[in-house]
Amino acid sequence: MSETTEELLTSVTEPAAAPKASRKKTAKQEGVPSDAIRNWQDVVPQIRELKEAGATVPEIAEKLQLSYVLVNQVMVQSYKMTVDTIGVFERQEKVRVGIE
């Protein structure tokens, strides 16, 4: 209790620095091509690399602009999942680019 009333008031009334607003980087900023259709063979290593870096399936899907199902298919690789992965990927790429 060595602080005086004035010191206490000063520390309480001084404005704190406002936190800086931050925005999530969009996939476009991360280098995902917005006008070209990607190859599935090129995307799978990116998915695995992000997973090894500790990213979750939803984070990877958002960053690479993929559906959760496709990313999860690569992660799980279960025989119980019957998804035409390449067909779904090609369709989603056309939609992402704006062809369909």
C-alpha positions, 0 to 999 in steps of 0.5 A: 500500500505504498501507492498514493491515491493519485498514483492509483487514479492515474493508472486507472484513468490512463487509456489503454492502447486499443487492440489492433484490428486484424483480418483473416487472410483470405485464400486469395492472399495466401496464393490460391489461384482464383482464376485457374483450375487446380489439379487434385494431385497438386492440392493433396500435398498442400492438405497434408502439409497443412495437417502436419503444421497442425491445422484442423480439417475445417481450417484447411478447407477454408484456406484452400477453398475446398469442401470439408468432405474432400479434406476429410477424405484425404485425412481419413482415407477410410474404405467406408467413405465412398466419394468420387473425390476427383469428380467432386473436386473438379466440379467444385473447382469449376464453381470456385472459378466461376465456370459453372 
